[in-house]
C-alpha cells in the first residue's frame, strides 16, 4: 500500500514546489518619494507628457514608458493613472493626481527580477541560497539603480519647478529628497 502512494506523494510535493516557485515575488522597493503641491491644479496626462519628454532628454538607452491604471485598494476599487518607466530590472511608477485643493505627486522605484530569477529564487529550501549565489546585490546594481532614480527624480522636480514657477508653490530642499530603502536588507 505505502509503495503505491510514493509516486502520488512525490507528484504532490513537486506540484507544491512548482506552485510556490511560480508565485509572484514580493516587490523589492529601492526608494520612493511623495509631495503635496497645495493650492495647485494641473492635468495628470500633461504632467506625464512633460516628465516623459524630460526623461527622454537624458538619453538613457532601452527605457520604456507606459501609462497604467492601478487599483487604489481592492479588486473592486477605483483606479488611478500612473506613468511607468522601465529600465533594465527596474520599474518606476509615477503618480500625479488631484488631492484636496492641490495635487499629489509620488513615485516608487521597484526592482523587478527576470522571470528565471523570480522562479529560481522562490524554490523552497534552496531559493535563498540561489539568490545569494547567483543574484547578489552588487555595487553595480545599487549604483545603476541610484543613477536611474536620480535622473527620474531630477526630471520630476524639473517639471514641477517649471509648471509651478508662476504659482508661488515651491518645494523645500527637504521635500525634494527621496526616501531610500536600506540597500543591505535581504
HUBELBEL-V405925 format. One record per helix or strand of 3 or more residues. SS is the DSSP state (helix for helix, strand for strand). FROM is the first residue (numbers start at 1). TO is the last residue. If there is no record, write none. Layout:
# HUBELBEL-V405925
ss-><SS | SS>
from-><FROM | FROM>
to-><TO | TO>
This chain:
# HUBELBEL-V405925
ss-><helix | strand | helix | strand | strand | strand | strand | helix | helix | helix | helix>
from-><2 | 28 | 44 | 63 | 79 | 90 | 102 | 115 | 127 | 139 | 174>
to-><22 | 37 | 56 | 71 | 87 | 99 | 111 | 121 | 134 | 164 | 176>
